[in-house]
């Protein structure tokens, strides 16, 4: 039976985070151009740089990958690309540990499908694809890079679970910050709040990357493509991410109080 895979909800959430970044930078650009502040060009560059990221995340959010025993179908709005599994010429894999990568599937007629590592249930997709390739004795069932990418997909699955653990609190806090900024009428106070808000996003992102790079998930190196059970994340990285977010958020609140209330 065909199974449809979509990109994770975190892709959509990050799209809206970058929309907030774009609007914040745009507002800072407008205000700082009026005052002649030297950082006005930096904020303008950041606002423009956010647009292709928003577009890319929007495209991922609308994408569907359908896997059946006979073919792989890529759907994006009205665009459809289909590759018969028996006609697959090459499965190329590009990976950068837990933070990026994709599968490039090419058939004999040079039709191609790209699948990002952020696809939901990517580990399940790879397992099923591997089994289908194995059943028809396809040469790509001996693709060692596919096995390595499967391990990375498990790492990303764990990473996504850790991110989901704190994302709801993070989004609620961002919304409360936006409401507070709209309630602030002084131009200088608004610039200060937006600058703090933007710095808060950057520090949260840096802290997240540092924890994900330092804390490695155990046992993913021992899995095989023949396994059809979930591997459990046994690290304490999820709790560490939550504690780091609480500390950074506490500092952000303290700075807001010191700079805009006192």
BAPA-858355 format. One line per field, with one value per residue (C-alpha): residue number from 1; residue in one letter; x, y, z. Coordinates in nm, 3 decimals, padded with zeros to 5 digits. Example, Ala and Ser with C-alpha at 12.3 -4.5 7.8 and 13.67 -1.06 7.14 Angstrom:
% residues 2
k	[1, 2]
r	[A, S]
u	[01.230, 01.367]
v	[-00.450, -00.106]
w	[00.780, 00.714]
//
This chain:
% residues 262
k	[1, 2, 3, 4, 5, 6, 7, 8, 9, 10, 11, 12, 13, 14, 15, 16, 17, 18, 19, 20, 21, 22, 23, 24, 25, 26, 27, 28, 29, 30, 31, 32, 33, 34, 35, 36, 37, 38, 39, 40, 41, 42, 43, 44, 45, 46, 47, 48, 49, 50, 51, 52, 53, 54, 55, 56, 57, 58, 59, 60, 61, 62, 63, 64, 65, 66, 67, 68, 69, 70, 71, 72, 73, 74, 75, 76, 77, 78, 79, 80, 81, 82, 83, 84, 85, 86, 87, 88, 89, 90, 91, 92, 93, 94, 95, 96, 97, 98, 99, 100, 101, 102, 103, 104, 105, 106, 107, 108, 109, 110, 111, 112, 113, 114, 115, 116, 117, 118, 119, 120, 121, 122, 123, 124, 125, 126, 127, 128, 129, 130, 131, 132, 133, 134, 135, 136, 137, 138, 139, 140, 141, 142, 143, 144, 145, 146, 147, 148, 149, 150, 151, 152, 153, 154, 155, 156, 157, 158, 159, 160, 161, 162, 163, 164, 165, 166, 167, 168, 169, 170, 171, 172, 173, 174, 175, 176, 177, 178, 179, 180, 181, 182, 183, 184, 185, 186, 187, 188, 189, 190, 191, 192, 193, 194, 195, 196, 197, 198, 199, 200, 201, 202, 203, 204, 205, 206, 207, 208, 209, 210, 211, 212, 213, 214, 215, 216, 217, 218, 219, 220, 221, 222, 223, 224, 225, 226, 227, 228, 229, 230, 231, 232, 233, 234, 235, 236, 237, 238, 239, 240, 241, 242, 243, 244, 245, 246, 247, 248, 249, 250, 251, 252, 253, 254, 255, 256, 257, 258, 259, 260, 261, 262]
r	[X, X, X, X, X, X, X, X, X, X, X, X, X, X, X, X, X, X, X, X, X, X, X, X, X, X, X, X, X, X, X, X, X, X, X, X, X, X, X, X, X, X, X, X, X, X, X, X, X, X, X, X, X, X, X, X, X, X, X, X, X, X, X, X, X, X, X, X, X, X, X, X, X, X, X, X, X, X, X, X, X, X, X, X, X, X, X, X, X, X, X, X, X, X, X, X, X, X, X, X, X, X, X, X, X, X, X, X, X, X, X, X, X, X, X, X, X, X, X, X, X, X, X, X, X, X, X, X, X, X, X, X, X, X, X, X, X, X, X, X, X, X, X, X, X, X, X, X, X, X, X, X, X, X, X, X, X, X, X, X, X, X, X, X, X, X, X, X, X, X, X, X, X, X, X, X, X, X, X, X, X, X, X, X, X, X, X, X, X, X, X, X, X, X, X, X, X, X, X, X, X, X, X, X, X, X, X, X, X, X, X, X, X, X, X, X, X, X, X, X, X, X, X, X, X, X, X, X, X, X, X, X, X, X, X, X, X, X, X, X, X, X, X, X, X, X, X, X, X, X, X, X, X, X, X, X, X, X, X, X, X, X]
u	[00.000, 00.139, 00.247, 00.263, 00.542, 00.536, 00.789, 00.782, 00.568, 00.887, 00.958, 00.638, 00.714, 01.061, 00.907, 00.700, 01.000, 01.184, 00.877, 00.907, 01.280, 01.203, 00.940, 01.165, 01.460, 01.235, 01.101, 01.454, 01.566, 01.287, 01.343, 01.722, 01.708, 01.504, 01.763, 02.068, 02.192, 02.498, 02.336, 02.049, 02.224, 02.291, 01.922, 01.830, 02.065, 01.922, 01.565, 01.643, 01.836, 01.532, 01.311, 01.469, 01.471, 01.099, 01.032, 01.237, 01.062, 00.723, 00.811, 00.911, 00.589, 00.379, 00.578, 00.455, 00.661, 00.457, 00.628, 00.465, 00.605, 00.636, 00.735, 00.826, 00.613, 00.710, 00.424, 00.450, 00.128, 00.054, 00.402, 00.436, 00.745, 00.729, 01.015, 00.963, 01.174, 01.299, 01.418, 01.630, 01.978, 02.141, 02.067, 02.310, 02.333, 02.472, 02.493, 02.635, 02.582, 02.260, 02.207, 02.161, 02.162, 01.939, 01.875, 01.899, 01.716, 01.782, 01.623, 01.732, 01.542, 01.715, 01.400, 01.509, 01.370, 01.536, 01.436, 01.561, 01.675, 01.389, 01.124, 00.899, 00.953, 01.254, 01.396, 01.077, 01.093, 01.452, 01.375, 01.079, 01.268, 01.560, 01.328, 01.165, 01.508, 01.614, 01.303, 01.373, 01.749, 01.822, 02.188, 02.119, 02.030, 02.409, 02.440, 02.645, 02.581, 02.209, 02.274, 02.486, 02.210, 01.959, 02.166, 02.173, 01.794, 01.757, 01.977, 01.755, 01.444, 01.585, 01.686, 01.333, 01.187, 01.417, 01.322, 00.949, 00.999, 01.070, 00.923, 00.574, 00.718, 00.948, 00.664, 00.438, 00.720, 00.780, 00.411, 00.405, 00.712, 00.545, 00.233, 00.450, 00.634, 00.305, 00.199, 00.518, 00.463, 00.797, 01.013, 01.337, 01.179, 01.047, 01.390, 01.547, 01.288, 01.323, 01.703, 01.685, 01.430, 01.653, 01.956, 01.750, 01.669, 02.036, 02.156, 01.885, 01.994, 02.363, 02.287, 02.076, 02.354, 02.618, 02.412, 02.326, 02.690, 02.824, 02.555, 02.564, 02.290, 02.407, 02.326, 02.243, 02.570, 02.445, 02.118, 02.061, 01.818, 01.650, 01.518, 01.154, 01.134, 01.202, 01.536, 01.493, 01.683, 01.852, 02.048, 01.971, 02.001, 01.627, 01.645, 01.966, 01.798, 01.508, 01.739, 01.947, 01.630, 01.508, 01.842, 01.857, 01.491, 01.549, 01.841, 01.629, 01.348, 01.596, 01.741, 01.392, 01.318, 01.647, 01.635, 01.266, 01.108, 01.367]
v	[00.000, 00.345, 00.562, 00.941, 01.127, 01.497, 01.731, 01.781, 02.048, 02.208, 02.316, 02.525, 02.660, 02.770, 02.935, 03.156, 03.220, 03.353, 03.558, 03.716, 03.771, 03.934, 04.167, 04.255, 04.335, 04.531, 04.739, 04.800, 04.899, 05.155, 05.304, 05.313, 05.470, 05.750, 05.804, 05.739, 05.455, 05.272, 04.928, 05.007, 04.832, 04.519, 04.488, 04.543, 04.261, 04.029, 04.109, 04.036, 03.718, 03.588, 03.587, 03.291, 03.090, 03.158, 03.056, 02.735, 02.634, 02.707, 02.476, 02.197, 02.241, 02.184, 01.881, 01.521, 01.208, 00.895, 00.555, 00.242, -00.097, 00.023, 00.389, 00.706, 01.016, 01.373, 01.626, 02.000, 02.187, 02.107, 01.971, 01.591, 01.379, 00.999, 00.748, 00.375, 00.191, -00.064, 00.227, 00.387, 00.443, 00.601, 00.701, 00.973, 01.075, 01.399, 01.438, 01.684, 01.489, 01.594, 01.936, 01.882, 01.653, 01.500, 01.194, 01.244, 00.973, 00.957, 00.723, 00.606, 00.892, 01.150, 01.223, 01.317, 01.359, 01.534, 01.435, 01.649, 01.499, 01.695, 01.465, 01.325, 00.952, 00.956, 00.650, 00.458, 00.577, 00.454, 00.117, 00.059, 00.171, -00.055, -00.355, -00.292, -00.263, -00.584, -00.773, -00.695, -00.750, -00.393, -00.289, 00.012, -00.222, -00.245, 00.131, 00.181, 00.556, 00.483, 00.291, 00.577, 00.823, 00.599, 00.634, 01.010, 01.012, 00.849, 01.120, 01.382, 01.205, 01.228, 01.588, 01.673, 01.510, 01.715, 02.031, 01.957, 01.923, 02.297, 02.446, 02.505, 02.709, 02.893, 02.991, 03.105, 03.323, 03.475, 03.561, 03.724, 03.927, 04.045, 04.151, 04.340, 04.516, 04.626, 04.763, 04.976, 05.315, 05.487, 05.465, 05.414, 05.149, 04.966, 04.964, 04.835, 04.558, 04.445, 04.445, 04.239, 04.009, 03.951, 03.890, 03.644, 03.442, 03.430, 03.322, 03.051, 02.921, 02.917, 02.739, 02.482, 02.412, 02.380, 02.129, 01.925, 01.916, 01.824, 01.573, 01.273, 01.013, 00.660, 00.334, 00.482, 00.333, -00.018, -00.009, -00.181, -00.130, -00.461, -00.319, -00.213, -00.101, 00.246, 00.323, 00.522, 00.841, 00.774, 01.097, 01.380, 01.638, 01.714, 01.823, 02.016, 02.207, 02.297, 02.419, 02.623, 02.782, 02.871, 03.038, 03.236, 03.340, 03.449, 03.668, 03.813, 03.902, 04.060, 04.277, 04.385, 04.489, 04.674, 04.857, 04.939, 04.937, 05.089]
w	[00.000, -00.092, 00.198, 00.192, 00.369, 00.452, 00.602, 00.977, 01.142, 01.272, 00.912, 00.917, 01.264, 01.156, 00.851, 01.079, 01.304, 00.998, 00.906, 01.251, 01.192, 00.857, 01.002, 01.298, 01.070, 00.836, 01.123, 01.255, 00.904, 00.868, 01.215, 01.181, 00.835, 00.986, 01.260, 01.036, 01.258, 01.106, 01.162, 00.924, 00.632, 00.840, 00.928, 00.564, 00.454, 00.720, 00.613, 00.246, 00.339, 00.529, 00.217, 00.030, 00.354, 00.401, 00.039, 00.072, 00.396, 00.235, -00.053, 00.187, 00.383, 00.069, -00.053, -00.046, -00.115, -00.194, -00.185, -00.327, -00.424, -00.782, -00.774, -00.585, -00.649, -00.565, -00.537, -00.488, -00.560, -00.927, -00.998, -00.998, -01.063, -01.068, -01.080, -01.121, -00.865, -01.118, -01.337, -01.065, -01.199, -00.897, -00.540, -00.441, -00.076, 00.065, 00.440, 00.692, 01.014, 01.190, 01.036, 00.666, 00.371, 00.108, -00.108, -00.483, -00.680, -01.055, -01.310, -01.655, -01.825, -01.601, -01.400, -01.052, -00.703, -00.409, -00.056, 00.233, 00.560, 00.724, 00.577, 00.849, 00.912, 00.681, 00.858, 00.776, 00.413, 00.376, 00.538, 00.308, -00.001, 00.091, 00.132, -00.207, -00.371, -00.199, -00.315, -00.681, -00.638, -00.743, -00.750, -00.525, -00.237, -00.188, -00.147, 00.172, 00.166, 00.200, 00.522, 00.657, 00.570, 00.747, 01.065, 01.020, 00.969, 01.311, 01.462, 01.300, 01.431, 01.784, 01.724, 01.613, 01.924, 02.146, 01.959, 01.991, 02.366, 02.405, 02.089, 02.231, 02.519, 02.280, 02.044, 02.330, 02.462, 02.117, 02.083, 02.427, 02.328, 02.009, 02.203, 02.451, 02.167, 02.009, 02.346, 02.363, 02.205, 02.256, 01.943, 02.134, 02.360, 02.055, 01.887, 02.209, 02.243, 01.881, 01.907, 02.228, 02.067, 01.764, 01.986, 02.191, 01.877, 01.775, 02.123, 02.143, 01.801, 01.899, 02.229, 02.040, 01.790, 02.062, 02.260, 01.950, 01.840, 02.185, 02.291, 02.060, 02.040, 02.133, 01.952, 01.612, 01.484, 01.567, 01.371, 01.039, 00.754, 00.841, 01.169, 01.173, 01.533, 01.669, 01.831, 02.151, 02.228, 02.563, 02.599, 02.840, 02.562, 02.574, 02.940, 02.874, 02.589, 02.817, 03.096, 02.848, 02.707, 03.059, 03.140, 02.813, 02.848, 03.208, 03.100, 02.819, 03.061, 03.300, 03.021, 02.913, 03.270, 03.314, 02.981, 02.939, 03.285, 03.517]
//
